Amino acid sequence: MEPEVKTTTLAETDEYLAWKAEEPDNETTYYLQLNNVTINFYDEEWRSFMEFIRLLVKEGDKRG
């Protein structure tokens, strides 16, 4: 029997989905499903990506 992977949905719309998977080896992997493309991130990559998104949102807020 394979060890169980616990998944949690972080956000979801009709077109996009973000979730994380907690692996049996205590590794957490994050996934973004954008239409038919799925991108996965390890924990450190996810933190870096989230910082990028914060900067992007901040810049977008400046423009209006």
C-alpha positions in Angstrom: 0.0 0.0 0.0 1.3 3.4 -1.0 1.6 6.1 1.7 -1.2 8.7 1.7 -0.6 12.1 0.3 -2.7 14.8 2.0 -3.9 17.5 -0.5 -5.5 20.8 0.4 -7.1 23.2 -2.0 -5.7 26.7 -1.5 -7.8 28.6 -4.1 -10.2 27.8 -6.9 -12.0 29.5 -9.7 -13.7 28.1 -12.8 -10.4 28.4 -14.7 -7.7 28.1 -12.0 -6.8 25.9 -9.1 -4.0 26.1 -6.5 -3.4 23.2 -4.1 -0.7 21.7 -1.9 0.3 18.1 -1.3 1.9 17.0 1.9 4.0 14.0 1.0 4.8 11.2 3.4 8.4 12.3 3.6 7.3 15.6 5.1 7.9 17.4 1.8 5.3 19.9 0.7 4.7 20.5 -3.0 2.5 23.3 -4.3 0.6 23.1 -7.6 -1.0 25.8 -9.9 -3.4 24.5 -12.5 -4.0 27.2 -15.1 -6.5 25.9 -17.6 -4.7 22.9 -19.1 -1.2 23.7 -17.7 0.0 22.6 -14.2 3.1 24.0 -12.6 4.5 22.5 -9.4 6.8 24.2 -6.8 8.8 22.8 -3.9 8.4 24.8 -0.7 11.3 27.3 -1.2 10.2 27.9 -4.8 6.6 28.5 -3.7 7.7 31.1 -1.2 9.8 32.9 -3.8 6.8 32.7 -6.3 4.5 34.1 -3.7 6.8 37.0 -3.0 6.8 37.7 -6.8 3.0 37.6 -6.8 2.9 40.1 -3.9 5.1 42.5 -5.9 3.0 42.0 -9.0 -0.2 42.8 -7.1 1.4 45.8 -5.4 2.5 47.1 -8.9 -0.9 46.5 -10.3 -2.5 48.4 -7.4 -0.3 51.4 -8.2 -1.5 51.5 -11.8 -5.1 51.6 -10.9 
